[in-house]
Amino acid sequence: MLDLRRLEILHRFAARGTITATAADLGYSPSAISQQLAVLEREAGVALLERTAQRASLTDAGRELAEHAGRILAAAEAAASRMRVRAGTVAGRVALSCIPGLAPVLAPHLATLQRDHPGLSIVAHETGALTAAAAVLDRSYDLAVIDHWAAEPPAQVSGLVAHQLHTEEIVMAVPVGHGLAARPGPVTAARLRDAVREETWLCAPPGRLSRLAGDERLAAADASPLRRWEFEGLHVQAAVVATGAGLALLPAELAAEHATIKALPLSPRMHRSIQALTRRTASEDPAINACLHAARRALDGR
């Protein structure tokens, strides 16, 4: 009989590609992971890895067993979730990730949830929205809180369930007293074009969802910023706007946290949605659902 935990290690190795990365994910030493894979090879009766002095890679048999392992782990998770539903208890370990900036919003509610349910252990991490789906699918996380900035809904990912948590308006954030705030009405394409021609534009580094959405809005307005400063995290951008150093597109709730920021509506309007991703096989798990409800309460209460 193949050991379920060792099958999980093989499945994670197939996703990560190296023993070192697999060990980091699972909280073991690389030597422990290598030993467990060697035991699995003896259980399977075939070579699963090709090893050299520098690295290890899957054999054909290893890739085939890793595919079987994914299906076996999914079935085991679905069965365990159903039993936890029957038991009606909020307990066990939930690995959760969230996009940068949301940790201060979610943390108090998640901490309260743990205090209310002593058998529950939440392991929280920060990760980007673009890698979250793959990380939930390969079981690095059980739940990922992400954002989506595009006007059209995100494509559904097989094996995942997307839970809508919150929608918030995106505004033009300018320092209080800025000339743009003195004129009534929303920020149209023409006003945006004039503003960024004279001011420093604050945004995320290339590839971030907020950067892609902001660049799309600038392109639609035929606007070219005079200067562009890049900062990781919307909270950092908001803090910089609050100093008077530049302008940015920010969630209205975040802009409202700073007394020295004036939030101006955009025309056409712009929004971002905040969602949570879970595996379909674990979507009924009481502990994961409790974390989902806590995240929704946290975001609605801002």
C-alpha positions in Angstrom: 0.0 0.0 0.0 1.4 3.4 -1.0 1.6 5.9 1.9 -0.7 8.9 1.4 1.8 11.4 3.0 4.6 10.2 0.7 2.3 10.5 -2.3 1.7 14.1 -1.3 5.4 14.7 -1.2 5.8 13.3 -4.7 2.9 15.4 -5.9 4.5 18.5 -4.4 7.9 17.6 -5.9 6.2 17.3 -9.4 4.8 20.8 -8.9 7.9 22.5 -7.5 10.6 20.6 -9.4 13.3 20.5 -6.8 13.8 18.7 -3.4 14.8 22.0 -1.8 11.6 23.8 -2.9 9.5 20.8 -1.9 11.2 20.8 1.6 10.6 24.5 2.0 6.9 24.1 1.1 6.3 21.2 3.5 8.5 22.4 6.4 11.0 19.5 6.2 14.7 19.3 5.6 15.8 18.4 2.0 17.4 15.2 3.4 14.0 14.2 5.0 12.2 14.8 1.7 14.8 12.8 -0.2 14.5 9.9 2.3 10.7 9.9 2.0 10.8 9.7 -1.8 13.3 6.9 -1.5 10.9 5.0 0.7 8.1 5.6 -1.8 10.2 4.2 -4.6 10.6 1.0 -2.5 6.9 0.9 -1.9 6.2 1.4 -5.7 8.8 -1.1 -6.8 10.1 1.2 -9.5 12.5 4.1 -9.9 10.6 7.4 -9.5 13.5 9.8 -9.6 16.6 10.2 -11.6 19.3 11.6 -9.3 22.6 13.4 -10.2 25.0 15.2 -8.0 23.2 18.5 -8.8 19.5 17.6 -9.0 16.7 15.1 -9.1 14.0 14.7 -11.7 11.0 12.5 -12.2 11.2 9.4 -14.3 8.3 8.4 -16.6 7.0 6.2 -13.8 7.4 9.1 -11.3 5.4 11.4 -13.5 2.7 8.8 -13.9 2.5 8.1 -10.2 2.5 11.9 -9.5 -0.6 12.2 -11.7 -2.3 9.3 -9.9 -1.3 11.0 -6.6 -3.1 14.2 -7.5 -6.4 12.2 -8.0 -5.8 10.1 -4.9 -5.2 13.2 -2.8 -8.2 14.9 -4.2 -10.5 12.0 -3.4 -9.0 11.7 0.1 -9.5 15.4 0.7 -13.1 15.3 -0.5 -13.8 12.3 1.9 -12.2 14.0 4.8 -14.1 17.3 4.2 -17.4 15.4 4.1 -16.6 13.7 7.5 -15.7 17.1 9.0 -19.0 18.4 7.7 -20.8 15.6 9.5 -18.8 16.2 12.7 -19.7 19.9 12.5 -16.5 21.0 14.1 -14.2 23.9 13.0 -10.8 22.3 13.5 -7.6 21.3 11.8 -5.0 23.2 9.8 -5.8 25.8 7.2 -3.0 27.3 5.0 -4.2 30.7 3.8 -2.6 33.3 1.6 -3.6 36.9 0.8 -2.4 39.6 -1.5 0.0 42.3 -0.1 -1.8 44.9 1.9 -4.8 42.8 3.1 -3.0 41.1 6.1 -3.8 44.0 8.5 -7.4 43.8 7.5 -7.8 40.0 7.8 -5.5 39.2 10.7 -7.7 40.4 13.6 -10.7 38.4 12.3 -8.6 35.3 11.7 -7.0 35.6 15.2 -10.5 35.8 16.8 -11.5 32.8 14.8 -8.6 30.8 16.2 -9.4 31.9 19.8 -13.0 30.9 19.3 -12.0 27.5 18.0 -8.9 26.1 19.9 -8.7 23.1 17.5 -8.2 25.4 14.5 -4.7 26.4 13.3 -4.4 29.0 10.6 -1.1 29.4 8.8 -1.1 32.7 6.9 1.2 33.9 4.2 1.4 36.8 1.7 1.5 36.0 -2.0 0.6 37.6 -5.3 -2.7 37.0 -7.1 -1.1 35.7 -10.3 0.4 32.6 -8.6 -2.4 32.0 -6.1 -4.5 29.6 -8.3 -1.6 27.3 -8.9 -0.6 27.3 -5.3 -4.1 26.3 -4.2 -4.3 23.6 -6.8 -1.0 22.0 -5.7 -2.0 22.3 -2.0 0.5 24.8 -0.9 -2.6 26.8 0.3 -6.1 25.8 1.2 -7.5 29.2 0.6 -6.1 32.3 -1.3 -7.6 35.8 -1.0 -6.8 37.6 -4.3 -8.0 40.7 -6.2 -9.2 41.1 -9.8 -8.9 44.4 -11.6 -10.2 43.7 -15.1 -13.7 44.7 -16.1 -14.5 41.1 -17.3 -14.9 38.3 -14.8 -11.8 36.1 -14.4 -11.8 32.7 -16.2 -12.8 29.8 -14.1 -10.0 27.4 -13.2 -10.8 23.7 -13.2 -10.7 22.2 -9.8 -11.1 25.6 -8.0 -14.1 27.5 -6.6 -14.0 31.3 -6.7 -15.9 33.0 -3.8 -16.8 36.7 -4.2 -15.9 38.5 -1.0 -16.0 42.2 -1.7 -16.1 44.8 -4.5 -14.7 48.3 -4.1 -14.4 51.4 -6.3 -11.1 52.6 -7.6 -10.6 56.3 -7.3 -8.0 58.8 -8.4 -6.1 59.5 -5.1 -4.5 63.0 -5.0 -3.1 65.0 -2.1 -5.5 67.3 -0.3 -5.3 70.8 -1.8 -4.2 69.5 -5.2 -5.6 71.5 -8.1 -7.4 68.5 -9.6 -9.5 68.2 -6.4 -10.7 71.8 -6.7 -12.6 71.2 -9.9 -16.1 69.5 -9.6 -17.0 66.3 -11.3 -15.3 63.0 -11.9 -11.9 62.5 -13.5 -12.4 62.0 -17.2 -9.9 60.8 -19.7 -9.0 64.4 -20.6 -8.5 65.4 -16.9 -6.4 62.3 -16.3 -4.3 63.1 -19.3 -3.6 66.6 -18.1 -2.9 65.6 -14.6 -0.3 62.9 -15.3 1.4 65.2 -17.8 2.4 67.4 -14.9 2.7 65.0 -11.9 4.5 61.9 -10.7 2.4 58.8 -11.3 2.6 56.2 -8.5 2.0 52.5 -9.4 3.0 48.9 -8.8 5.9 47.3 -10.6 5.3 45.7 -14.1 3.2 42.6 -14.1 1.1 43.4 -11.1 -2.7 43.4 -11.7 -3.1 46.9 -10.4 -0.3 48.1 -12.7 -1.9 46.3 -15.7 -5.3 47.9 -15.0 -3.7 51.3 -14.4 -1.7 51.2 -17.6 -4.9 50.2 -19.5 -6.7 53.2 -18.1 -3.8 55.5 -19.1 -3.6 54.0 -22.6 -7.4 54.5 -23.1 -6.9 58.2 -22.1 -3.8 58.5 -24.3 -2.0 59.7 -21.1 1.8 59.5 -20.6 3.0 60.2 -17.1 5.7 62.8 -16.7 7.4 60.6 -14.1 6.6 57.1 -12.9 7.5 55.8 -9.4 7.0 52.1 -8.7 6.2 50.7 -5.3 5.1 47.3 -4.2 1.8 47.3 -2.3 -1.2 49.6 -2.5 -0.7 50.7 1.2 2.8 52.0 0.3 1.4 53.9 -2.7 -1.3 55.5 -0.5 1.3 56.6 2.1 3.3 58.2 -0.6 0.3 60.0 -2.1 -0.5 61.2 1.5 2.9 63.0 1.6 2.0 65.0 -1.5 4.6 63.3 -3.7 2.3 62.0 -6.5 -1.0 60.6 -7.8 -2.3 57.1 -7.9 -5.3 54.9 -8.7 -6.3 53.3 -5.3 -9.3 51.5 -3.7 -11.6 54.1 -2.2 -11.5 52.4 1.2 -7.7 52.6 1.3 -7.7 56.2 0.2 -10.2 57.1 3.0 -7.7 55.9 5.6 -5.5 59.0 5.0 -6.8 62.4 6.0 -4.4 64.0 3.6 -5.7 62.2 0.5 -8.6 63.4 -1.6 -10.4 60.6 -3.4 -11.9 61.6 -6.8 -14.3 59.4 -8.8 -13.3 58.2 -12.2 -15.3 58.4 -15.4 -15.9 55.7 -16.6 -16.1 54.1 -13.2 -13.5 51.5 -12.2 -13.7 48.7 -9.6 -11.7 45.8 -8.2 -13.1 42.6 -6.8 -11.7 40.6 -4.0 -12.2 36.9 -4.2 -11.1 33.8 -2.4 -10.0 30.6 -4.1 -10.5 27.1 -2.7 -10.2 23.6 -4.1 -13.5 22.1 -5.2 -12.7 19.0 -3.2 -12.4 21.1 0.0 -15.1 23.7 -0.6 -17.4 22.2 2.1 -14.7 22.0 4.8 -16.1 23.7 8.0 -12.7 25.2 8.9 -12.1 26.6 5.4 -15.7 28.0 5.3 -15.1 29.6 8.7 -12.0 31.4 7.3 -14.0 32.5 4.3 -16.7 34.0 6.5 -14.1 35.7 8.6 -12.5 37.2 5.5 -15.8 38.5 4.2 -16.6 40.1 7.5 -13.2 41.7 7.7 -13.6 43.2 4.2 -17.2 44.4 4.7 -16.2 46.0 8.0 -13.5 48.2 6.7 
